[in-house]
Amino acid sequence: MWTWLTSTRPERRRDRLIVATVEDRYRAPARMPEPAVCLGCKAVYRKGRWQWLPQAPSSAVGLVCQACRRARDGFPAGTMTICGEFARQHEDEIIGLARRQAQVEQQEHPLHRIMRIQRTADGIVITTTDIHLPRRIGEALRRAFKGGRLELSFQKAGYGVRATWRREEPAGAFQRGARPGRG
């Protein structure tokens, strides 16, 4: 004869309201019309995701995507700060690398874009329309310049990230292709 084991834990309640922990006023509604085309960037929403198509379907509904709304409102989801003497000395290389990373990311994810690149007294500040691009840029900086310190800070209640990449070293110490620590 079989004996059935039962749990002594009470059954989970299924009638509770589950509240979303992340609030993002730019998040897409649960149901978007398909197909849809962004009036700003011409990205097409089809099969549940935004994508680049050579031509938007003729039946597409016109609307403004989340990335274009963020850029229009000046409300970034991600901020990448690249600071230190190294950043000031290699500004053009760093900005070029950031733009290339954004271009590669945007091919697959049209809503992941750079909003603004600003040169400051301390370095460079890059704002983005999503939370993934700052990390990608930071990781690319760490690989390209063989080091540096990348710090990520995600918002607990909202949809946002602050990333900081810093590399402090004496002027002229970095040479592309040279290995750190070997003179």
C-alpha positions as a printed NumPy array, in Angstrom:
array([[  0.   ,   0.   ,   0.   ],
       [  1.218,   3.487,  -0.864],
       [  1.58 ,   6.229,   1.677],
       [  1.204,   9.772,   0.464],
       [  3.337,  12.445,   2.03 ],
       [  1.723,  15.776,   2.594],
       [  3.384,  19.044,   3.369],
       [  2.952,  20.561,   6.79 ],
       [  3.256,  24.055,   5.334],
       [  0.018,  25.902,   4.789],
       [ -1.082,  26.241,   1.183],
       [  0.054,  29.44 ,  -0.52 ],
       [ -2.604,  32.077,  -0.792],
       [ -3.485,  32.85 ,  -4.358],
       [ -5.88 ,  35.707,  -3.716],
       [ -3.241,  38.321,  -2.842],
       [ -2.562,  41.331,  -4.991],
       [  0.972,  41.211,  -6.313],
       [  2.354,  44.692,  -6.745],
       [  5.062,  45.375,  -9.298],
       [  8.3  ,  46.431,  -7.627],
       [  9.642,  48.422, -10.569],
       [  7.814,  51.537, -11.649],
       [  8.635,  52.85 , -15.088],
       [  6.342,  55.407, -16.631],
       [  7.917,  54.693, -20.019],
       [  7.169,  50.984, -19.927],
       [  5.035,  49.747, -22.806],
       [  1.431,  48.891, -22.007],
       [  0.583,  45.213, -21.687],
       [ -1.07 ,  45.173, -25.097],
       [  0.249,  47.302, -27.908],
       [ -1.341,  47.399, -31.338],
       [  0.438,  45.225, -33.876],
       [  1.952,  46.12 , -36.207],
       [  2.949,  49.598, -35.053],
       [  5.577,  52.013, -36.317],
       [  7.31 ,  54.717, -34.305],
       [  6.733,  58.131, -35.829],
       [ 10.14 ,  59.311, -34.57 ],
       [ 12.678,  56.576, -35.351],
       [ 10.612,  54.364, -37.718],
       [ 11.207,  51.2  , -35.65 ],
       [  8.412,  48.637, -36.068],
       [  6.639,  46.796, -33.251],
       [  5.761,  43.336, -34.536],
       [  5.451,  39.89 , -32.961],
       [  5.795,  41.342, -29.48 ],
       [  9.046,  43.248, -29.965],
       [ 10.527,  46.343, -31.545],
       [ 12.663,  45.69 , -34.614],
       [ 14.11 ,  47.341, -37.674],
       [ 12.393,  46.464, -40.931],
       [ 13.235,  47.747, -44.422],
       [  9.684,  49.05 , -44.723],
       [  6.854,  49.348, -42.219],
       [  3.713,  47.339, -43.015],
       [  0.99 ,  49.458, -44.604],
       [ -1.431,  48.454, -41.837],
       [  0.912,  49.717, -39.077],
       [ -0.47 ,  52.058, -36.442],
       [  1.613,  55.194, -35.849],
       [  2.828,  55.873, -32.297],
       [  5.929,  57.033, -30.424],
       [  8.19 ,  54.342, -28.936],
       [  9.485,  54.416, -25.366],
       [ 13.018,  55.401, -26.417],
       [ 11.814,  58.376, -28.453],
       [  9.574,  59.471, -25.554],
       [ 12.506,  59.253, -23.117],
       [ 14.732,  61.263, -25.466],
       [ 12.009,  63.862, -26.049],
       [ 11.372,  64.242, -22.294],
       [ 15.085,  64.2  , -21.412],
       [ 14.525,  61.378, -18.91 ],
       [ 17.307,  58.773, -19.295],
       [ 17.123,  55.25 , -17.89 ],
       [ 20.894,  54.889, -17.778],
       [ 23.766,  57.217, -17.022],
       [ 27.354,  56.227, -17.751],
       [ 30.026,  58.423, -16.186],
       [ 33.589,  57.962, -17.382],
       [ 35.903,  59.95 , -15.165],
       [ 39.507,  60.499, -14.26 ],
       [ 42.637,  61.781, -15.928],
       [ 42.717,  58.766, -18.253],
       [ 39.233,  59.632, -19.567],
       [ 40.237,  63.222, -20.258],
       [ 43.326,  62.102, -22.181],
       [ 41.451,  59.509, -24.283],
       [ 38.105,  61.285, -24.818],
       [ 37.855,  60.722, -28.567],
       [ 38.707,  57.012, -28.332],
       [ 36.229,  56.487, -25.489],
       [ 33.402,  58.32 , -27.266],
       [ 34.069,  56.36 , -30.465],
       [ 33.982,  53.076, -28.55 ],
       [ 30.712,  54.056, -26.829],
       [ 29.086,  54.958, -30.156],
       [ 30.193,  51.665, -31.725],
       [ 28.779,  49.683, -28.789],
       [ 25.483,  51.568, -29.065],
       [ 25.352,  50.914, -32.803],
       [ 25.886,  47.162, -32.324],
       [ 23.327,  47.009, -29.497],
       [ 20.76 ,  48.99 , -31.473],
       [ 20.828,  46.552, -34.389],
       [ 19.225,  43.896, -32.176],
       [ 17.414,  46.178, -29.71 ],
       [ 16.116,  49.363, -31.404],
       [ 15.108,  50.979, -28.106],
       [ 18.638,  50.825, -26.629],
       [ 20.184,  54.146, -27.643],
       [ 22.515,  56.878, -26.548],
       [ 20.561,  60.034, -25.799],
       [ 23.417,  62.425, -25.147],
       [ 27.205,  62.523, -24.798],
       [ 28.484,  65.384, -22.688],
       [ 32.103,  66.318, -21.979],
       [ 32.558,  67.614, -18.443],
       [ 35.503,  68.896, -16.418],
       [ 35.846,  65.457, -14.809],
       [ 35.391,  63.334, -17.949],
       [ 32.428,  62.157, -20.041],
       [ 28.751,  61.588, -19.179],
       [ 26.661,  59.401, -21.506],
       [ 22.903,  59.104, -21.011],
       [ 20.951,  56.197, -22.513],
       [ 17.348,  55.146, -23.067],
       [ 17.747,  51.791, -21.299],
       [ 19.598,  50.171, -18.403],
       [ 21.638,  47.644, -20.404],
       [ 23.71 ,  49.916, -22.649],
       [ 25.744,  51.583, -19.847],
       [ 26.932,  48.19 , -18.656],
       [ 27.825,  47.148, -22.191],
       [ 29.834,  50.337, -22.676],
       [ 31.572,  49.88 , -19.312],
       [ 32.52 ,  46.275, -20.085],
       [ 33.833,  47.33 , -23.507],
       [ 35.945,  50.057, -21.88 ],
       [ 37.376,  47.559, -19.423],
       [ 38.278,  45.151, -22.253],
       [ 39.622,  47.791, -24.645],
       [ 41.743,  49.636, -22.101],
       [ 42.702,  46.536, -20.12 ],
       [ 41.349,  47.452, -16.738],
       [ 39.685,  50.24 , -14.895],
       [ 36.977,  50.041, -12.284],
       [ 33.325,  49.657, -13.305],
       [ 30.663,  50.369, -10.692],
       [ 26.954,  49.759, -11.329],
       [ 24.14 ,  51.064,  -9.171],
       [ 20.577,  50.011, -10.033],
       [ 17.567,  51.885,  -8.681],
       [ 15.559,  49.773,  -6.269],
       [ 12.162,  51.348,  -6.851],
       [ 12.499,  52.61 , -10.402],
       [ 13.919,  51.638, -13.751],
       [ 17.367,  53.145, -13.889],
       [ 21.077,  52.517, -13.57 ],
       [ 24.107,  54.661, -12.846],
       [ 27.398,  53.281, -14.094],
       [ 30.837,  54.725, -13.449],
       [ 34.068,  53.659, -15.127],
       [ 37.273,  55.08 , -13.74 ],
       [ 40.895,  54.489, -14.522],
       [ 43.584,  56.469, -12.772],
       [ 47.129,  56.213, -13.997],
       [ 49.948,  58.581, -14.841],
       [ 49.911,  60.383, -18.173],
       [ 51.448,  58.376, -20.996],
       [ 51.349,  55.052, -19.111],
       [ 48.777,  53.459, -21.44 ],
       [ 49.808,  52.259, -24.862],
       [ 47.403,  50.332, -27.054],
       [ 48.579,  46.744, -27.391],
       [ 50.934,  46.923, -24.411],
       [ 50.261,  44.696, -21.426],
       [ 49.833,  46.433, -18.084],
       [ 52.624,  45.875, -15.588],
       [ 55.229,  44.994, -18.211],
       [ 57.626,  47.741, -19.078]])
